[in-house]
Amino acid sequence: MAAEKGAATVRDRVADARRIVVKIGSSSLTTAAGGLDADRVDALVDVLAKARNTGAARGASAERGGGRREGGGEKEIVLVSSGAIAAGLAPLGLARRPRDLARQQAAASVGQGLLVARYTASFARYGVRVGQVLLTSDDTSRRAHYRNAYRTLDQLLAMGALPVVNENDTVATDEIRFGDNDRLAALVAHLVRADLLVLLSDVDGLYDGDPASPGTSRIPEVAGPEDLEGVEIGSAGRAGVGTGGMATKVEAARIAAGAGIPVVLTSAVHAADALAGRATGTYFHSTGRRSAGRLLWLAHASAPRGALTLDDGAVRAVVQRRTSLLPAGIASVEGDFSAGDPVELRDGEGRAVARGLVNFDAKEIPLLLGRSTRDLARELGPAYEREVVHRDDLVVLGR
């Protein structure tokens, strides 16, 4: 009885979610040859458009019943869509996803336009406008850019548009090498303060082994990391089109759940069931609370441009007391970075203990090592009486 009540609570929580991020993988949108499958795109759009309208109907019904349920009103959906590179393969005469970066970027350039045009035409059947948003992790870890990304997405939703988000694969080399949109979806869910993240692929959930092997079974719920102990999480999905696998989806679910956002992982064909709160796929319970937004990007999406090695006192100050990093606590520096770039903070054994946005160029820091800010200000000027990494731009990494 308790299990049935718990399942009902989960379904209600999903069904009542008002702002939802939905991520769809390349293999669920394209043909085996790599081109866009119009029928698959239309099927996804049918589900998302109806979910928006269902949310409005639920909200109106709750108000007529004497009260407004939390999450009532039209559902707001942000779509994180892979498929730009895959969509560009066939038009460019490429038989499979290229390995070299230049041709990946060329395919993304051609495919992104085709992808958004397809979504625009398909959503137009329901009178829904589409807005394209291309993000890079580097931009979104910086305070001003992070706020701007949030304002843009929030305003699109407020005006009734449906944002279609993708990484800027055409020019952002780190993002292509990063490899997939699962983690991006988790970070976007946190960025827009979503109530739910739905990860759609060609596998109907997380299994306790290879889904193709006899004797394996789907895991219906994950309440915390202990539920994943002993589970073999390998790659899954159609090869040659996308880059993600089950491991990246579980990692994305872990990031979102740790930031206070529940996650449903299922296949694209069960998207309607997932959004309606019916039992499908794997449900990841939220395990943490929402944190300072852009710090999540800094921890999980930024690419460090260099590293600062700290002495033991500075490690304790940064990790335990959560203070800013001062020049006196830095033992050495490596890398070629500029002020504002993300850097790793390491202990004496070379382990990364934190990550932050540095306030000085790499070439300046050797002049600062081991010295107090007061001495530096007196010798070099007031501009040097400041932190190397301010605590507001610093995130401590888990072991």
C-alpha positions as a Markdown table, in Angstrom:
| # | Residue | x | y | z |
|---|---|---|---|---|
| 1 | Met | 0.0 | 0.0 | 0.0 |
| 2 | Ala | 2.8 | 2.4 | 0.9 |
| 3 | Ala | 4.5 | 1.5 | -2.4 |
| 4 | Glu | 1.3 | 2.4 | -4.3 |
| 5 | Lys | 1.0 | 5.7 | -2.4 |
| 6 | Gly | 4.6 | 6.5 | -3.2 |
| 7 | Ala | 4.1 | 5.8 | -6.9 |
| 8 | Ala | 1.0 | 8.0 | -6.9 |
| 9 | Thr | 3.0 | 10.8 | -5.3 |
| 10 | Val | 5.7 | 10.5 | -8.0 |
| 11 | Arg | 3.1 | 10.5 | -10.8 |
| 12 | Asp | 1.4 | 13.6 | -9.3 |
| 13 | Arg | 4.7 | 15.4 | -8.9 |
| 14 | Val | 5.5 | 14.8 | -12.6 |
| 15 | Ala | 2.0 | 15.6 | -13.9 |
| 16 | Asp | 1.9 | 18.8 | -11.9 |
| 17 | Ala | 5.3 | 20.1 | -13.1 |
| 18 | Arg | 4.7 | 23.5 | -14.7 |
| 19 | Arg | 8.2 | 24.3 | -16.2 |
| 20 | Ile | 9.7 | 21.3 | -17.9 |
| 21 | Val | 12.9 | 20.8 | -19.9 |
| 22 | Val | 12.7 | 17.9 | -22.4 |
| 23 | Lys | 15.9 | 16.6 | -24.1 |
| 24 | Ile | 15.7 | 14.5 | -27.2 |
| 25 | Gly | 18.7 | 12.7 | -28.8 |
| 26 | Ser | 19.8 | 12.5 | -32.4 |
| 27 | Ser | 18.9 | 8.9 | -32.8 |
| 28 | Ser | 15.3 | 9.6 | -31.9 |
| 29 | Leu | 15.0 | 12.3 | -34.6 |
| 30 | Thr | 16.9 | 11.0 | -37.6 |
| 31 | Thr | 16.9 | 8.2 | -40.1 |
| 32 | Ala | 19.6 | 5.5 | -40.1 |
| 33 | Ala | 21.3 | 7.5 | -43.0 |
| 34 | Gly | 21.5 | 10.6 | -40.8 |
| 35 | Gly | 18.9 | 12.9 | -42.2 |
| 36 | Leu | 16.0 | 14.3 | -40.3 |
| 37 | Asp | 13.0 | 12.0 | -40.0 |
| 38 | Ala | 10.0 | 14.4 | -40.4 |
| 39 | Asp | 7.6 | 11.8 | -38.9 |
| 40 | Arg | 9.6 | 11.5 | -35.8 |
| 41 | Val | 9.9 | 15.2 | -35.4 |
| 42 | Asp | 6.2 | 15.7 | -35.9 |
| 43 | Ala | 5.4 | 12.9 | -33.3 |
| 44 | Leu | 7.5 | 14.6 | -30.7 |
| 45 | Val | 6.0 | 18.0 | -31.5 |
| 46 | Asp | 2.5 | 16.5 | -31.2 |
| 47 | Val | 3.3 | 15.3 | -27.6 |
| 48 | Leu | 4.9 | 18.6 | -26.5 |
| 49 | Ala | 2.1 | 20.8 | -27.9 |
| 50 | Lys | -0.6 | 18.6 | -26.3 |
| 51 | Ala | 1.3 | 18.6 | -23.0 |
| 52 | Arg | 1.2 | 22.4 | -23.0 |
| 53 | Asn | -2.5 | 22.5 | -23.6 |
| 54 | Thr | -3.2 | 19.7 | -21.0 |
| 55 | Gly | -1.4 | 21.8 | -18.5 |
| 56 | Ala | -3.7 | 24.8 | -19.2 |
| 57 | Ala | -6.7 | 22.5 | -18.9 |
| 58 | Arg | -5.5 | 21.0 | -15.5 |
| 59 | Gly | -4.9 | 24.5 | -14.1 |
| 60 | Ala | -8.4 | 25.7 | -15.2 |
| 61 | Ser | -10.0 | 22.6 | -13.7 |
| 62 | Ala | -8.2 | 23.1 | -10.4 |
| 63 | Glu | -9.3 | 26.7 | -10.2 |
| 64 | Arg | -13.0 | 25.8 | -10.8 |
| 65 | Gly | -12.7 | 23.1 | -8.1 |
| 66 | Gly | -12.0 | 25.8 | -5.5 |
| 67 | Gly | -8.3 | 26.0 | -5.5 |
| 68 | Arg | -5.2 | 26.3 | -7.7 |
| 69 | Arg | -2.8 | 23.4 | -7.6 |
| 70 | Glu | 0.8 | 24.2 | -7.5 |
| 71 | Gly | 2.1 | 24.1 | -11.1 |
| 72 | Gly | -1.4 | 24.8 | -12.5 |
| 73 | Gly | -1.7 | 26.7 | -15.8 |
| 74 | Glu | -0.2 | 26.1 | -19.1 |
| 75 | Lys | 3.0 | 24.0 | -19.0 |
| 76 | Glu | 6.1 | 25.8 | -20.1 |
| 77 | Ile | 8.4 | 23.6 | -22.1 |
| 78 | Val | 12.1 | 24.1 | -23.1 |
| 79 | Leu | 13.3 | 21.6 | -25.7 |
| 80 | Val | 17.0 | 20.7 | -25.7 |
| 81 | Ser | 17.4 | 19.1 | -29.1 |
| 82 | Ser | 20.4 | 17.2 | -30.5 |
| 83 | Gly | 20.4 | 16.5 | -34.2 |
| 84 | Ala | 22.2 | 19.4 | -35.8 |
| 85 | Ile | 25.2 | 17.5 | -36.9 |
| 86 | Ala | 23.2 | 14.4 | -37.8 |
| 87 | Ala | 20.8 | 16.5 | -39.9 |
| 88 | Gly | 23.6 | 18.0 | -41.9 |
| 89 | Leu | 25.2 | 14.7 | -42.9 |
| 90 | Ala | 23.0 | 13.8 | -45.8 |
| 91 | Pro | 22.8 | 17.3 | -47.4 |
| 92 | Leu | 26.6 | 17.4 | -47.4 |
| 93 | Gly | 26.9 | 13.9 | -48.8 |
| 94 | Leu | 28.4 | 12.4 | -45.6 |
| 95 | Ala | 27.7 | 8.7 | -45.0 |
| 96 | Arg | 28.4 | 8.9 | -41.3 |
| 97 | Arg | 29.3 | 11.4 | -38.5 |
| 98 | Pro | 32.8 | 12.7 | -39.4 |
| 99 | Arg | 35.6 | 12.4 | -36.8 |
| 100 | Asp | 37.4 | 15.6 | -37.7 |
| 101 | Leu | 36.3 | 18.8 | -36.1 |
| 102 | Ala | 36.1 | 20.9 | -39.2 |
| 103 | Arg | 33.6 | 18.7 | -40.9 |
| 104 | Gln | 31.6 | 18.3 | -37.7 |
| 105 | Gln | 31.3 | 22.0 | -37.6 |
| 106 | Ala | 30.3 | 22.2 | -41.3 |
| 107 | Ala | 27.6 | 19.6 | -40.7 |
| 108 | Ala | 26.3 | 21.5 | -37.7 |
| 109 | Ser | 26.2 | 24.7 | -39.7 |
| 110 | Val | 24.0 | 23.1 | -42.3 |
| 111 | Gly | 22.0 | 20.9 | -40.0 |
| 112 | Gln | 21.1 | 23.5 | -37.4 |
| 113 | Gly | 19.1 | 25.6 | -39.9 |
| 114 | Leu | 17.3 | 22.5 | -41.1 |
| 115 | Leu | 16.5 | 21.3 | -37.6 |
| 116 | Val | 15.0 | 24.6 | -36.4 |
| 117 | Ala | 13.1 | 25.0 | -39.7 |
| 118 | Arg | 11.6 | 21.6 | -39.2 |
| 119 | Tyr | 10.6 | 22.4 | -35.6 |
| 120 | Thr | 9.2 | 25.8 | -36.7 |
| 121 | Ala | 7.0 | 24.3 | -39.3 |
| 122 | Ser | 5.8 | 21.4 | -37.1 |
| 123 | Phe | 4.9 | 23.6 | -34.1 |
| 124 | Ala | 3.2 | 26.1 | -36.4 |
| 125 | Arg | 0.4 | 23.4 | -36.8 |
| 126 | Tyr | -0.5 | 24.2 | -33.2 |
| 127 | Gly | 0.1 | 28.0 | -33.4 |
| 128 | Val | 3.2 | 27.7 | -31.2 |
| 129 | Arg | 6.2 | 29.9 | -32.0 |
| 130 | Val | 9.7 | 28.5 | -31.7 |
| 131 | Gly | 12.8 | 30.4 | -30.6 |
| 132 | Gln | 16.3 | 29.1 | -31.2 |
| 133 | Val | 18.9 | 29.5 | -28.4 |
| 134 | Leu | 22.5 | 28.4 | -28.9 |
| 135 | Leu | 24.6 | 28.1 | -25.7 |
| 136 | Thr | 28.2 | 27.5 | -24.8 |
| 137 | Ser | 29.3 | 26.4 | -21.4 |
| 138 | Asp | 32.0 | 29.0 | -21.4 |
| 139 | Asp | 29.5 | 31.8 | -21.8 |
| 140 | Thr | 27.1 | 30.5 | -19.2 |
| 141 | Ser | 29.6 | 30.1 | -16.4 |
| 142 | Arg | 30.3 | 33.8 | -16.4 |
| 143 | Arg | 28.0 | 35.9 | -14.2 |
| 144 | Ala | 26.7 | 38.5 | -16.7 |
| 145 | His | 26.3 | 35.9 | -19.5 |
| 146 | Tyr | 24.5 | 33.5 | -17.2 |
| 147 | Arg | 22.0 | 36.2 | -16.2 |
| 148 | Asn | 21.4 | 37.1 | -19.9 |
| 149 | Ala | 20.8 | 33.5 | -20.9 |
| 150 | Tyr | 18.3 | 33.1 | -18.1 |
| 151 | Arg | 16.5 | 36.4 | -19.0 |
| 152 | Thr | 16.3 | 35.3 | -22.7 |
| 153 | Leu | 14.8 | 31.9 | -21.9 |
| 154 | Asp | 12.5 | 33.2 | -19.3 |
| 155 | Gln | 11.2 | 36.0 | -21.6 |
| 156 | Leu | 10.6 | 33.5 | -24.4 |
| 157 | Leu | 8.5 | 31.4 | -22.1 |
| 158 | Ala | 6.6 | 34.4 | -20.8 |
| 159 | Met | 5.7 | 35.4 | -24.3 |
| 160 | Gly | 4.4 | 31.9 | -25.1 |
| 161 | Ala | 7.2 | 30.8 | -27.3 |
| 162 | Leu | 8.9 | 27.4 | -27.0 |
| 163 | Pro | 12.7 | 27.6 | -26.8 |
| 164 | Val | 14.7 | 25.1 | -28.8 |
| 165 | Val | 18.2 | 24.9 | -27.2 |
| 166 | Asn | 21.4 | 23.4 | -28.6 |
| 167 | Glu | 25.1 | 23.8 | -28.0 |
| 168 | Asn | 26.7 | 26.1 | -30.5 |
| 169 | Asp | 28.4 | 23.3 | -32.3 |
| 170 | Thr | 29.3 | 25.4 | -35.3 |
| 171 | Val | 32.0 | 27.4 | -33.5 |
| 172 | Ala | 32.4 | 26.0 | -30.0 |
| 173 | Thr | 35.1 | 23.4 | -30.3 |
| 174 | Asp | 35.0 | 22.4 | -26.6 |
| 175 | Glu | 31.3 | 21.7 | -26.9 |
| 176 | Ile | 31.7 | 19.3 | -29.8 |
| 177 | Arg | 34.5 | 17.5 | -27.9 |
| 178 | Phe | 32.2 | 17.5 | -24.8 |
| 179 | Gly | 30.1 | 15.2 | -26.9 |
| 180 | Asp | 26.4 | 15.3 | -26.0 |
| 181 | Asn | 23.4 | 17.3 | -24.9 |
| 182 | Asp | 22.4 | 15.3 | -21.8 |
| 183 | Arg | 24.5 | 17.3 | -19.4 |
| 184 | Leu | 23.5 | 20.5 | -21.2 |
| 185 | Ala | 19.9 | 19.6 | -20.6 |
| 186 | Ala | 20.5 | 19.1 | -16.8 |
| 187 | Leu | 22.2 | 22.5 | -16.7 |
| 188 | Val | 19.5 | 24.2 | -18.7 |
| 189 | Ala | 16.9 | 22.7 | -16.3 |
| 190 | His | 18.7 | 24.4 | -13.4 |
| 191 | Leu | 19.2 | 27.6 | -15.4 |
| 192 | Val | 15.5 | 28.1 | -16.1 |
| 193 | Arg | 14.5 | 26.8 | -12.6 |
| 194 | Ala | 12.6 | 23.8 | -14.1 |
| 195 | Asp | 10.3 | 21.6 | -12.1 |
| 196 | Leu | 11.2 | 18.5 | -14.1 |
| 197 | Leu | 13.7 | 17.2 | -16.6 |
| 198 | Val | 12.7 | 14.5 | -19.1 |
| 199 | Leu | 15.5 | 12.7 | -21.0 |
| 200 | Leu | 14.3 | 11.0 | -24.1 |
| 201 | Ser | 16.3 | 8.5 | -26.1 |
| 202 | Asp | 15.8 | 5.2 | -27.9 |
| 203 | Val | 16.0 | 3.2 | -24.6 |
| 204 | Asp | 13.0 | 3.0 | -22.3 |
| 205 | Gly | 14.8 | 3.5 | -19.0 |
| 206 | Leu | 17.8 | 2.5 | -16.9 |
| 207 | Tyr | 18.3 | -1.3 | -16.7 |
| 208 | Asp | 20.3 | -3.3 | -14.1 |
| 209 | Gly | 22.4 | -4.7 | -17.0 |
| 210 | Asp | 22.5 | -4.8 | -20.8 |
| 211 | Pro | 18.8 | -4.2 | -21.9 |
| 212 | Ala | 19.4 | -6.7 | -24.7 |
| 213 | Ser | 20.5 | -9.5 | -22.4 |
| 214 | Pro | 18.0 | -12.0 | -20.9 |
| 215 | Gly | 17.2 | -11.6 | -17.2 |
| 216 | Thr | 17.8 | -7.8 | -17.0 |
| 217 | Ser | 15.0 | -5.6 | -15.7 |
| 218 | Arg | 14.2 | -1.9 | -15.8 |
| 219 | Ile | 14.9 | 0.1 | -12.6 |
| 220 | Pro | 11.7 | 2.1 | -12.0 |
| 221 | Glu | 13.0 | 4.6 | -9.4 |
| 222 | Val | 16.4 | 5.9 | -8.2 |
| 223 | Ala | 16.2 | 7.6 | -4.8 |
| 224 | Gly | 19.9 | 8.2 | -4.5 |
| 225 | Pro | 23.4 | 7.0 | -5.4 |
| 226 | Glu | 23.0 | 3.8 | -3.4 |
| 227 | Asp | 20.4 | 2.6 | -5.8 |
| 228 | Leu | 23.0 | 2.6 | -8.6 |
| 229 | Glu | 25.6 | 0.5 | -6.7 |
| 230 | Gly | 26.4 | -2.6 | -8.7 |
| 231 | Val | 24.5 | -1.4 | -11.8 |
| 232 | Glu | 26.5 | -1.7 | -15.0 |
| 233 | Ile | 25.9 | 1.5 | -16.9 |
| 234 | Gly | 27.2 | 1.1 | -20.4 |
| 235 | Ser | 26.5 | 3.0 | -23.6 |
| 236 | Ala | 23.3 | 2.4 | -25.4 |
| 237 | Gly | 21.6 | 3.7 | -28.5 |
| 238 | Arg | 22.0 | 3.7 | -32.2 |
| 239 | Ala | 25.7 | 4.2 | -33.2 |
| 240 | Gly | 26.9 | 6.5 | -35.9 |
| 241 | Val | 24.4 | 9.3 | -35.4 |
| 242 | Gly | 24.6 | 10.6 | -31.8 |
| 243 | Thr | 27.3 | 10.7 | -29.3 |
| 244 | Gly | 25.6 | 10.1 | -26.0 |
| 245 | Gly | 24.9 | 6.8 | -24.1 |
| 246 | Met | 23.3 | 5.6 | -21.0 |
| 247 | Ala | 26.3 | 6.7 | -18.9 |
| 248 | Thr | 25.9 | 10.4 | -20.0 |
| 249 | Lys | 22.1 | 10.2 | -19.2 |
| 250 | Val | 22.7 | 8.9 | -15.7 |
| 251 | Glu | 25.3 | 11.5 | -15.1 |
| 252 | Ala | 22.9 | 14.2 | -16.3 |
| 253 | Ala | 20.2 | 12.8 | -14.1 |
| 254 | Arg | 22.6 | 12.9 | -11.2 |
| 255 | Ile | 23.5 | 16.5 | -11.8 |
| 256 | Ala | 19.8 | 17.6 | -12.1 |
| 257 | Ala | 18.6 | 15.6 | -9.1 |
| 258 | Gly | 21.5 | 16.9 | -7.0 |
| 259 | Ala | 20.3 | 20.4 | -7.9 |
| 260 | Gly | 16.8 | 19.7 | -6.7 |
| 261 | Ile | 15.2 | 18.7 | -10.0 |
| 262 | Pro | 13.5 | 15.3 | -10.5 |
| 263 | Val | 14.2 | 13.4 | -13.7 |
| 264 | Val | 12.3 | 11.0 | -15.9 |
| 265 | Leu | 14.5 | 8.9 | -18.3 |
| 266 | Thr | 12.6 | 7.0 | -20.9 |
| 267 | Ser | 12.3 | 6.5 | -24.7 |
| 268 | Ala | 10.9 | 9.0 | -27.1 |
| 269 | Val | 7.9 | 6.7 | -27.9 |
| 270 | His | 6.9 | 7.0 | -24.3 |
| 271 | Ala | 7.2 | 10.8 | -24.1 |
| 272 | Ala | 3.5 | 11.3 | -23.7 |
| 273 | Asp | 3.3 | 8.9 | -20.7 |
| 274 | Ala | 6.4 | 10.6 | -19.1 |
| 275 | Leu | 4.8 | 14.1 | -19.3 |
| 276 | Ala | 1.5 | 12.8 | -18.1 |
| 277 | Gly | 3.0 | 11.3 | -15.0 |
| 278 | Arg | 2.2 | 7.7 | -16.0 |
| 279 | Ala | 4.5 | 4.9 | -14.9 |
| 280 | Thr | 7.3 | 4.7 | -17.5 |
| 281 | Gly | 11.0 | 4.7 | -17.7 |
| 282 | Thr | 13.1 | 5.5 | -14.6 |
| 283 | Tyr | 12.3 | 8.2 | -12.2 |
| 284 | Phe | 15.2 | 9.9 | -10.4 |
| 285 | His | 14.2 | 11.6 | -7.2 |
| 286 | Ser | 15.7 | 14.9 | -6.4 |
| 287 | Thr | 18.5 | 14.5 | -3.9 |
| 288 | Gly | 19.7 | 18.0 | -3.2 |
| 289 | Arg | 18.7 | 21.6 | -3.1 |
| 290 | Arg | 19.0 | 24.3 | -5.8 |
| 291 | Ser | 22.4 | 26.0 | -5.6 |
| 292 | Ala | 23.8 | 29.3 | -7.0 |
| 293 | Gly | 23.0 | 28.8 | -10.7 |
| 294 | Arg | 26.1 | 29.5 | -12.7 |
| 295 | Leu | 28.3 | 27.6 | -10.2 |
| 296 | Leu | 26.6 | 24.4 | -11.4 |
| 297 | Trp | 27.9 | 25.3 | -14.9 |
| 298 | Leu | 31.3 | 26.1 | -13.5 |
| 299 | Ala | 31.5 | 22.7 | -11.8 |
| 300 | His | 30.1 | 20.5 | -14.6 |
| 301 | Ala | 30.5 | 22.3 | -17.9 |
| 302 | Ser | 33.5 | 24.6 | -17.9 |
| 303 | Ala | 36.8 | 23.6 | -19.4 |
| 304 | Pro | 39.7 | 24.8 | -17.1 |
| 305 | Arg | 42.3 | 26.8 | -18.9 |
| 306 | Gly | 44.9 | 26.2 | -16.3 |
| 307 | Ala | 45.6 | 25.2 | -12.7 |
| 308 | Leu | 46.7 | 26.8 | -9.4 |
| 309 | Thr | 48.4 | 24.6 | -6.8 |
| 310 | Leu | 47.6 | 25.6 | -3.2 |
| 311 | Asp | 49.4 | 25.1 | 0.0 |
| 312 | Asp | 47.7 | 23.1 | 2.8 |
| 313 | Gly | 46.4 | 26.2 | 4.5 |
| 314 | Ala | 44.8 | 27.5 | 1.4 |
| 315 | Val | 43.2 | 24.1 | 0.7 |
| 316 | Arg | 41.6 | 24.1 | 4.1 |
| 317 | Ala | 40.5 | 27.7 | 3.7 |
| 318 | Val | 38.9 | 27.2 | 0.3 |
| 319 | Val | 37.4 | 23.7 | 0.9 |
| 320 | Gln | 36.4 | 23.8 | 4.6 |
| 321 | Arg | 35.8 | 27.5 | 5.3 |
| 322 | Arg | 34.7 | 28.4 | 1.7 |
| 323 | Thr | 36.8 | 31.5 | 1.6 |
| 324 | Ser | 38.3 | 33.3 | -1.4 |
| 325 | Leu | 41.7 | 32.3 | -2.7 |
| 326 | Leu | 44.4 | 34.8 | -1.9 |
| 327 | Pro | 47.9 | 35.1 | -3.5 |
| 328 | Ala | 49.6 | 34.0 | -0.3 |
| 329 | Gly | 48.1 | 30.5 | -0.5 |
| 330 | Ile | 49.3 | 29.7 | -4.1 |
| 331 | Ala | 52.4 | 27.6 | -4.5 |
| 332 | Ser | 52.5 | 27.3 | -8.3 |
| 333 | Val | 50.7 | 28.1 | -11.5 |
| 334 | Glu | 50.4 | 26.3 | -14.9 |
| 335 | Gly | 48.6 | 27.0 | -18.1 |
| 336 | Asp | 48.0 | 29.9 | -20.4 |
| 337 | Phe | 44.8 | 31.7 | -19.3 |
| 338 | Ser | 43.4 | 35.2 | -19.0 |
| 339 | Ala | 41.5 | 37.0 | -16.3 |
| 340 | Gly | 37.9 | 35.6 | -16.2 |
| 341 | Asp | 38.9 | 32.1 | -17.4 |
| 342 | Pro | 38.0 | 29.0 | -15.3 |
| 343 | Val | 40.9 | 27.3 | -13.6 |
| 344 | Glu | 41.4 | 24.3 | -11.4 |
| 345 | Leu | 42.5 | 24.7 | -7.8 |
| 346 | Arg | 44.6 | 21.7 | -6.8 |
| 347 | Asp | 46.1 | 20.4 | -3.5 |
| 348 | Gly | 49.8 | 19.5 | -3.1 |
| 349 | Glu | 49.2 | 16.0 | -4.5 |
| 350 | Gly | 47.7 | 17.3 | -7.7 |
| 351 | Arg | 44.0 | 16.5 | -6.9 |
| 352 | Ala | 41.4 | 19.1 | -8.1 |
| 353 | Val | 39.6 | 20.4 | -5.0 |
| 354 | Ala | 37.8 | 23.3 | -6.5 |
| 355 | Arg | 37.2 | 25.3 | -9.7 |
| 356 | Gly | 36.9 | 29.1 | -10.1 |
| 357 | Leu | 37.1 | 32.1 | -12.3 |
| 358 | Val | 40.5 | 33.7 | -12.0 |
| 359 | Asn | 41.0 | 37.5 | -11.6 |
| 360 | Phe | 44.5 | 37.7 | -13.1 |
| 361 | Asp | 46.3 | 36.6 | -16.3 |
| 362 | Ala | 48.6 | 33.5 | -16.0 |
| 363 | Lys | 51.6 | 35.7 | -16.7 |
| 364 | Glu | 50.8 | 37.9 | -13.7 |
| 365 | Ile | 50.4 | 35.2 | -11.0 |
| 366 | Pro | 54.1 | 34.2 | -10.6 |
| 367 | Leu | 54.7 | 37.8 | -9.3 |
| 368 | Leu | 52.0 | 37.2 | -6.7 |
| 369 | Leu | 52.9 | 33.8 | -5.3 |
| 370 | Gly | 53.0 | 33.6 | -1.5 |
| 371 | Arg | 52.6 | 37.3 | -1.0 |
| 372 | Ser | 50.0 | 39.2 | 1.0 |
| 373 | Thr | 47.5 | 41.5 | -0.8 |
| 374 | Arg | 48.7 | 44.4 | 1.4 |
| 375 | Asp | 52.3 | 44.0 | 0.2 |
| 376 | Leu | 51.2 | 43.7 | -3.4 |
| 377 | Ala | 49.0 | 46.8 | -3.2 |
| 378 | Arg | 51.9 | 48.8 | -1.7 |
| 379 | Glu | 54.4 | 47.6 | -4.4 |
| 380 | Leu | 52.2 | 47.2 | -7.5 |
| 381 | Gly | 49.2 | 49.4 | -6.9 |
| 382 | Pro | 45.6 | 49.0 | -5.5 |
| 383 | Ala | 44.5 | 46.8 | -8.4 |
| 384 | Tyr | 46.5 | 44.0 | -6.8 |
| 385 | Glu | 44.8 | 44.2 | -3.4 |
| 386 | Arg | 42.2 | 41.6 | -4.3 |
| 387 | Glu | 41.5 | 37.9 | -4.4 |
| 388 | Val | 43.0 | 35.6 | -7.1 |
| 389 | Val | 39.6 | 33.8 | -7.1 |
| 390 | His | 36.7 | 35.3 | -5.3 |
| 391 | Arg | 34.5 | 32.9 | -3.3 |
| 392 | Asp | 31.4 | 34.0 | -5.3 |
| 393 | Asp | 33.2 | 32.7 | -8.4 |
| 394 | Leu | 34.4 | 29.4 | -6.8 |
| 395 | Val | 32.9 | 26.0 | -6.5 |
| 396 | Val | 34.3 | 23.2 | -4.3 |
| 397 | Leu | 34.4 | 19.8 | -6.2 |
| 398 | Gly | 33.2 | 16.6 | -4.7 |
| 399 | Arg | 35.8 | 13.8 | -4.1 |
